[in-house]
Amino acid sequence: MVSLPERSISEWQYRLMSPMGVYPSSDIHIDGAGLVVTESLVAVACPNAELGNENILRAAILCSSVAASDSLRFYSFPNRHQLLDPCVQSQLGEQLSFDVRQKQAAEYVEQGETVPEFDWYENAKGASLPPILDGTDYHLVDIELDVKCIQALYKALKTSNCPKLIGASKALIASNALSCHYQFRQEACGLLLDGLRLMQEVELFHSESAQLSTILAQLGDSAEDYLISRQQMSEEVGPIDFHRLFVQTCTQLRKFLSSH
């Protein structure tokens, strides 16, 4: 488990992650958010008062190193769930597992405390649902993550008042999620180009990557040029080039956030 000092007891909301993604093999807990990894589930959890931190944490993890952006794929289910009982961060793994199992029990279903993913994805449970919902095992990778770097990036994004920078990080997250589905590669590429274009407009941002600089030049300056270029490039960029472009974009965002 990778963590910073424990916070006090909090009420939490969490979002389950699909086994179609790729995740680190251990928890990551920082101030205001946590990635929980157990044999039966993977989830991102945030205190009720800090729900926006979920996306910030995912972006910070993906941008924290080349290994992270190269290996990890965060693919979340659409529903956020309220943890029934407050707890400290170190108890989240145990509490989340208990919470999901309780919400499958008849008395909780009658009260509306359910896990909709169990019904919505039941026909594809072999591919989509986590083990705790009778699905398939997670794909976990054993890479070393720098919690201090993650915390620094998380803080920089959390305190940023630049909407284009936040928009760029959200585009990266969405692109990363869609990359789990080969059939959505074109859409994932379009979102990645959106993130790169937004980063270009952030004050003081400068790409040190020759490939990214070339891509940025090809996207054009006007909105019309950008839309035309985005469509064409999204169709033409292959899976390998998309992956390289994603890793380089995350690297440039890390360097920018670390120096400002």
C-alpha positions in Angstrom: 0.0 0.0 0.0 1.2 3.5 -0.9 -0.1 6.2 1.3 0.3 9.5 3.1 -0.6 10.0 6.8 -4.1 8.8 7.8 -7.0 11.2 7.7 -9.8 11.2 10.3 -13.0 9.1 9.9 -15.0 10.3 6.8 -18.1 9.4 4.9 -17.1 8.1 1.4 -18.5 7.7 -2.0 -16.8 5.2 -4.4 -16.9 4.1 -8.0 -16.2 0.5 -9.0 -13.6 -0.1 -11.8 -14.2 -2.6 -14.6 -11.8 -5.6 -15.1 -11.6 -4.4 -18.7 -9.0 -1.8 -17.5 -5.5 -2.2 -16.1 -4.6 -1.2 -12.6 -1.7 -1.1 -10.2 -1.4 -4.0 -7.8 -1.6 -2.0 -4.6 -3.6 0.8 -3.0 -2.8 4.5 -3.4 -4.1 6.7 -0.6 -3.5 10.5 -0.6 -5.2 13.4 1.1 -8.8 13.5 -0.1 -8.9 10.4 -2.4 -7.9 6.8 -2.7 -7.5 4.0 -5.2 -8.5 0.8 -3.5 -7.2 -2.5 -4.9 -8.3 -5.9 -3.5 -8.7 -9.3 -5.0 -12.4 -8.9 -5.4 -12.7 -5.2 -6.4 -10.9 -2.1 -7.6 -12.4 1.3 -6.8 -11.7 5.0 -6.5 -13.1 6.5 -3.3 -13.4 10.1 -2.1 -14.9 11.8 1.0 -18.4 13.1 0.3 -17.2 16.7 0.5 -14.4 16.1 -2.1 -16.0 14.1 -4.9 -14.3 16.1 -7.7 -11.0 14.6 -6.5 -11.7 11.3 -8.2 -10.7 12.6 -11.7 -7.8 14.5 -10.3 -6.4 11.4 -8.6 -6.7 9.4 -11.8 -4.9 12.1 -13.8 -2.2 12.4 -11.2 -1.5 8.7 -11.3 -1.5 8.4 -15.1 0.9 11.4 -15.4 3.2 10.4 -12.5 5.6 8.3 -14.6 6.2 6.8 -18.0 5.5 3.4 -16.5 2.1 4.6 -15.2 0.9 6.2 -18.5 2.4 3.2 -20.4 0.6 0.5 -18.4 -2.5 1.7 -16.6 -6.0 2.0 -18.0 -8.7 3.3 -15.7 -12.1 2.1 -16.9 -14.8 3.0 -14.4 -18.5 2.1 -14.2 -20.8 5.1 -14.4 -22.4 4.9 -11.0 -21.0 6.4 -7.8 -22.1 4.6 -4.6 -22.4 5.9 -1.0 -20.4 3.8 1.5 -22.9 2.8 4.3 -20.5 3.4 7.2 -17.9 6.1 7.7 -14.3 4.9 8.1 -10.6 6.0 7.8 -8.8 5.4 4.5 -6.9 2.4 5.7 -10.2 0.6 6.2 -11.6 1.3 2.8 -10.7 -2.0 1.2 -12.5 -4.0 3.9 -15.5 -1.6 4.0 -16.0 -1.4 0.3 -16.1 -5.2 0.0 -18.6 -5.4 2.8 -20.7 -2.6 1.3 -21.0 -4.2 -2.1 -22.0 -7.5 -0.6 -24.5 -5.9 1.7 -26.2 -4.1 -1.2 -26.8 -7.4 -2.9 -28.7 -8.6 0.1 -32.5 -8.7 -0.2 -33.2 -6.2 2.6 -31.0 -3.6 1.0 -32.4 -4.1 -2.5 -35.8 -3.5 -1.1 -34.6 -0.1 0.3 -33.0 0.9 -3.0 -29.5 0.4 -1.8 -28.3 -1.7 -4.8 -25.3 -2.0 -7.1 -26.9 -1.3 -10.5 -23.8 -2.6 -12.3 -24.8 -6.1 -11.3 -28.0 -5.9 -13.4 -26.8 -3.7 -16.2 -23.7 -5.7 -17.0 -25.1 -9.1 -16.1 -25.2 -10.4 -19.7 -21.5 -9.6 -20.1 -20.4 -10.4 -16.6 -17.6 -12.6 -17.8 -15.8 -9.6 -19.4 -17.2 -6.6 -17.5 -18.0 -7.3 -13.8 -15.4 -7.5 -11.0 -15.0 -10.7 -9.0 -17.1 -9.4 -6.2 -20.1 -9.3 -8.6 -19.2 -12.8 -10.0 -17.2 -11.4 -12.9 -13.7 -11.9 -14.1 -10.4 -11.2 -12.4 -8.7 -7.9 -12.7 -5.6 -7.2 -14.8 -3.1 -5.8 -12.2 0.4 -4.7 -13.0 3.2 -4.6 -10.5 4.8 -1.2 -11.2 6.4 1.1 -8.6 4.4 4.3 -8.2 5.9 7.5 -6.7 3.3 8.6 -4.2 5.2 11.9 -3.6 5.0 12.7 -7.3 1.3 11.7 -7.4 0.6 13.9 -4.4 2.4 16.9 -6.0 0.6 16.5 -9.3 -2.7 16.0 -7.5 -2.2 19.2 -5.5 -1.2 21.2 -8.6 -4.4 20.1 -10.4 -6.6 20.5 -7.4 -5.5 24.1 -6.8 -5.3 25.1 -10.4 -7.8 27.8 -11.5 -7.1 27.2 -15.2 -10.1 25.6 -16.8 -8.1 24.6 -19.9 -5.6 22.7 -17.8 -8.5 20.9 -15.9 -10.2 20.2 -19.2 -7.0 18.7 -20.7 -6.6 16.4 -17.7 -10.3 15.2 -18.0 -9.7 14.6 -21.8 -6.7 12.5 -20.9 -8.7 10.4 -18.5 -11.6 9.9 -20.9 -9.1 9.0 -23.7 -7.4 6.5 -21.4 -10.7 4.8 -20.5 -11.9 4.5 -24.1 -8.5 3.0 -25.1 -9.6 -0.1 -23.2 -11.9 -0.8 -26.2 -10.2 -1.3 -29.5 -13.4 -0.4 -31.4 -13.4 3.1 -29.7 -9.8 3.9 -30.7 -10.8 6.7 -33.0 -12.9 8.3 -30.3 -10.0 7.9 -27.8 -7.6 9.5 -30.2 -10.0 12.5 -30.7 -10.2 13.0 -27.0 -6.4 12.8 -26.7 -6.1 15.5 -29.4 -8.6 17.6 -27.5 -6.5 17.4 -24.4 -3.3 18.2 -26.3 -4.9 21.2 -27.9 -6.2 22.5 -24.5 -2.7 22.1 -23.0 -1.3 24.1 -25.9 -3.5 27.1 -24.8 -2.4 26.9 -21.2 -0.2 29.8 -20.3 3.6 28.9 -20.2 3.0 25.4 -21.5 5.6 24.4 -24.1 6.0 20.9 -25.4 9.5 19.5 -25.4 8.5 16.5 -27.6 9.2 16.8 -31.3 6.3 14.5 -32.1 3.8 16.5 -30.0 5.1 19.7 -31.5 4.5 18.3 -35.0 1.0 17.1 -34.0 0.2 20.6 -32.6 1.3 22.3 -35.8 -0.8 19.9 -37.8 -3.9 20.7 -35.8 -4.0 24.3 -37.0 -4.8 27.6 -35.3 -8.4 28.2 -36.1 -11.4 26.2 -34.7 -12.4 25.1 -38.2 -8.9 23.9 -39.0 -8.8 22.0 -35.8 -12.1 20.2 -36.3 -11.0 19.1 -39.8 -7.5 18.0 -38.6 -8.9 16.3 -35.5 -11.3 14.1 -37.6 -8.6 13.2 -40.1 -5.9 12.4 -37.6 -8.3 10.4 -35.4 -8.9 8.1 -38.3 -5.3 7.8 -39.4 -3.4 7.4 -36.1 -2.9 3.7 -35.5 -2.9 2.0 -32.1 0.9 2.1 -31.6 1.1 5.8 -32.5 -1.9 6.6 -30.3 -0.2 4.8 -27.3 3.0 6.7 -27.8 1.1 10.0 -28.2 -0.8 9.3 -24.9 2.4 8.6 -23.0 4.2 11.6 -24.3 1.2 13.9 -23.5 1.1 12.6 -19.9 4.9 13.1 -19.7 4.6 16.7 -20.9 1.8 17.4 -18.5 3.9 16.0 -15.6 6.8 18.2 -16.5 4.6 21.3 -16.8 2.8 20.7 -13.5 6.1 19.9 -11.7 7.7 23.1 -12.8 4.8 25.5 -12.0 
